[in-house]
Structure formats: structure tokens, C-alpha cells
């Protein structure tokens, strides 16, 4: 399952992009949201990697 973690930010960014498109906003208007998504996923994946090494 750990090998599929790279899909999480891609899927979340895709949903954000579709949301922006549905609201009539450009990607440039939602760049802050993309940054938050990438930051959140970096922290989340980092946490799981640390837990993997701690419990292994």
C-alpha cells in the first residue's frame, strides 16, 4: 500500500482542479489550494514513512 501513496496528491489536485473549473476559476486563482494540498500530503506521507521505520 505504501507504494500507492504518490497517487494521493495527484487525485486530490485533480479534484481541486475540477472544483475550480466548475466554479469558473482559473488554475492561477487556485494556486494556494494546490500548495496546501501538496504540503498536507507531504506531511501525511512523511508521517507514514516515519511510522513504517519506527514499527519495523
PyMOL commands that set and color helices and strands:
alter all, ss='L'
color gray80, all
select helices_A, chain A and resi 2-4+6-23+31-55
alter helices_A, ss='H'
color red, helices_A
deselect
rebuild
show_as cartoon
